[in-house]
Amino acid sequence: MTPQEKFDHWKSYAERDLDAAQAMFETGRWFYVLFMCQQAVEKLVKGVYSLYVEGNVPRTHNIEMLANRIEDSSDILFDEDKYRLFQTLSKYYMADRYPDFLSTAGALVDKDEAEDIHNRTKEVFAWLLTLKP
């Protein structure tokens, strides 16, 4: 697969996840909005990674680490706001991996938080799409 084909592959999955986040928002499933936002950003960052970093995309869910490697291999810079979003989203991936935490974390997410993170995710998603050479 060429780097462009890899990018397109990751992008298609990322777009589905972002659509799923919207569906979860519309049905009031606040925790799952955030989980799907995490999945969408992770996959699109992996797509960008495939364009700028040699080798295979690592099997990781650590968006910050992937962004750091992209920065090391290109002139792309992720600002502090994007890194804060990555840190926030990472919490919701971890929560899904640990069902006991899910019952607690899910109860703590409200509509305002879900809407804020969902909107920030859409902004970062649109920015990531501009990184395609």
C-alpha positions as CSV (number, residue, x, y, z in Angstrom):
1,M,0.0,0.0,0.0
2,T,1.3,3.5,-0.8
3,P,1.3,6.2,1.9
4,Q,-1.7,7.8,0.2
5,E,-3.6,4.5,0.2
6,K,-2.8,4.1,3.9
7,F,-4.0,7.6,4.6
8,D,-7.3,7.0,2.7
9,H,-7.8,3.7,4.6
10,W,-7.4,5.4,8.0
11,K,-9.5,8.4,6.9
12,S,-12.4,6.3,5.9
13,Y,-12.5,4.6,9.3
14,A,-12.0,7.9,11.1
15,E,-14.9,9.5,9.2
16,R,-17.2,6.6,10.2
17,D,-16.2,7.0,13.8
18,L,-16.9,10.8,13.7
19,D,-20.3,10.0,12.2
20,A,-20.9,7.5,15.0
21,A,-20.0,10.3,17.5
22,Q,-22.6,12.5,16.0
23,A,-25.2,9.6,16.2
24,M,-24.3,9.1,19.9
25,F,-24.7,12.8,20.5
26,E,-28.1,12.8,18.9
27,T,-29.3,10.0,21.1
28,G,-27.8,11.3,24.3
29,R,-25.1,8.7,24.9
30,W,-22.6,11.2,26.2
31,F,-19.8,8.8,27.2
32,Y,-19.9,7.1,23.8
33,V,-19.7,10.5,22.0
34,L,-16.3,10.9,23.6
35,F,-15.2,7.4,23.0
36,M,-16.0,7.7,19.3
37,C,-14.3,11.1,19.1
38,Q,-11.2,9.4,20.5
39,Q,-11.4,6.7,17.9
40,A,-11.9,9.2,15.1
41,V,-9.0,11.4,16.0
42,E,-6.7,8.4,16.7
43,K,-7.4,6.9,13.3
44,L,-7.0,10.2,11.4
45,V,-3.7,10.9,13.2
46,K,-2.6,7.4,12.1
47,G,-3.5,8.4,8.6
48,V,-1.4,11.5,8.8
49,Y,1.4,9.5,10.4
50,S,1.3,7.1,7.4
51,L,2.0,10.1,5.1
52,Y,4.9,11.6,7.0
53,V,6.7,8.9,9.0
54,E,8.5,5.9,7.4
55,G,7.4,2.4,8.4
56,N,4.2,1.0,9.6
57,V,1.9,2.9,12.0
58,P,2.5,1.6,15.5
59,R,-0.2,-0.4,17.2
60,T,-0.9,2.1,19.9
61,H,-3.8,4.3,21.0
62,N,-1.5,7.0,22.3
63,I,-2.4,10.0,20.1
64,E,0.2,12.2,21.7
65,M,3.0,9.8,20.9
66,L,1.9,9.6,17.3
67,A,1.7,13.4,17.0
68,N,5.2,13.7,18.5
69,R,6.6,11.3,15.8
70,I,4.8,13.3,13.1
71,E,6.4,16.4,14.4
72,D,9.8,14.7,14.5
73,S,9.5,13.7,10.8
74,S,7.9,16.8,9.3
75,D,7.4,20.5,9.7
76,I,3.9,19.9,11.2
77,L,3.4,21.3,14.7
78,F,0.6,20.3,17.0
79,D,-0.2,23.2,19.3
80,E,-0.9,23.0,23.0
81,D,-4.7,23.0,22.5
82,K,-4.5,19.9,20.3
83,Y,-2.3,18.1,22.8
84,R,-4.8,18.9,25.6
85,L,-7.6,17.4,23.5
86,F,-5.5,14.3,22.8
87,Q,-5.0,13.9,26.6
88,T,-8.7,14.4,27.3
89,L,-9.7,11.9,24.6
90,S,-7.2,9.3,25.8
91,K,-9.1,9.1,29.1
92,Y,-12.2,7.9,27.3
93,Y,-10.4,5.2,25.4
94,M,-9.0,3.9,28.6
95,A,-12.4,4.0,30.3
96,D,-13.8,1.7,27.6
97,R,-11.0,-0.8,28.2
98,Y,-11.9,-1.0,31.8
99,P,-15.6,-1.8,32.3
100,D,-15.6,-1.0,36.1
101,F,-14.4,2.5,35.2
102,L,-17.0,2.8,32.5
103,S,-19.9,2.8,35.0
104,T,-18.3,5.6,37.0
105,A,-16.9,7.6,34.1
106,G,-20.1,7.3,32.0
107,A,-22.1,8.8,34.9
108,L,-19.7,11.8,35.1
109,V,-20.1,12.8,31.4
110,D,-22.8,15.3,30.8
111,K,-24.2,16.9,27.6
112,D,-22.2,20.1,28.0
113,E,-18.9,18.2,28.2
114,A,-19.8,15.9,25.4
115,E,-20.8,18.8,23.2
116,D,-17.6,20.8,24.0
117,I,-15.3,17.8,23.2
118,H,-17.3,16.8,20.2
119,N,-17.0,20.3,18.8
120,R,-13.3,20.5,19.5
121,T,-12.8,17.1,17.9
122,K,-14.5,18.3,14.7
123,E,-12.2,21.3,14.6
124,V,-9.1,19.2,15.0
125,F,-10.4,16.6,12.5
126,A,-10.9,19.3,9.9
127,W,-7.4,20.7,10.6
128,L,-5.8,17.2,10.3
129,L,-7.4,16.8,6.9
130,T,-5.5,19.9,5.8
131,L,-2.2,18.2,6.5
132,K,-2.4,15.9,3.5
133,P,0.4,16.9,1.1
